């Protein structure tokens, strides 16, 4: 299992065990984290906008043109903004820390 940490808006930390191969959006839903994902992970909306808080940005697959376009629709866009539906869990992401944008 891959260890991932979620930090909520109040600063409370939640340690999560994540399975390889699924998206961060699926991990969030499986662990009762209130990350919307209105389009079901089809990259048609921006409701799974998250911030990557750990030094894992370079370990993620690069943003596609489509992801960049969807992210421009979000509020509070930052350099560490990503769509959780586009982040697949791999061994490289052990220790990843994220929050909902």
N, C-alpha and C positions, 0 to 999 in steps of 0.2 A: 504494500500500500504506500501511496505517496502522501506525505503530510503537507497540508495546506492550512493557512491561517486566514480567517476572516475577521475583519475589524468593523464593528457596526458604527453608526453615527454617534453613539454615546461613548465610543472608545473601548467597548467591551470586546475581548478577543475570544474567538471560538476556533479550536483546533479540529480539523476535519481529516478523515482518512478518505482519500480519493482513489478510484480505480483508474488504471491506465486506459487510454483510448476513448474516454468520454469527454465531453466538453465541460468547461468550468460552469456553464449554465446548468447542465445536468447535475453536476456535483452540488451546486447551490440548492437546487430544487430537492435533491435527495437528502439534504441536511437541514431542511426547513429554514433556509435563508430567503428572505423576502426580495428576491431578484426577479423582476417581472418576466421578461422574455416573451412578450405578447405574440410574436410571430412564430413561436415554437422553435426557435433556433435556425430559422431560414434566412437570416440576415436581411430582413425586410423592414425592420424597425430599429430603434436604438434603445429599447427599454432594458437591455442587459448591459448597459454601459457601466464599466467598472474601472477603477484605478488600480494599477499594479504598484504596490508600495515597497516591494522588496527589489533586489537587484536582478530580477529575472527577465526584464524586458528584452535583453539581448539573447535570451535562451528561447524566446517565443518565435514562432514562424513570423516572418515579416507581414505587416498589414497588406492585404490585397487592395487593389484600386477600389473595389466595391466596399470593403470595410472602411477605407478612408472616406469615401463619399457618404456612407451612412453616419459615420462619426461627426461629420460636419453639421448634421441635423441636430446634434445634441447640445444641451446647455452645459456650461462648465467644462468644455473640452480642454484637456491638458496633454502634455507630452507623454504621460503614462496612461492615457486613456486607451481602452480596448473594449471590444465586444466580447462578452463572456462566451457567447455561442461559437466564437472563432478560435478559442483557446482549447486545444486538445491536451489532455493530461499525459505527460511523459515523465520518465525518471528525472529528466533535467529540471522539472518543476518542483521537486521536493523542497519544501521550505518556502514556497511562494506565499506572499501575503497580499491580500487584496481587500478593497472596500467597494461598496456600491457608490457610484458617482452621484 
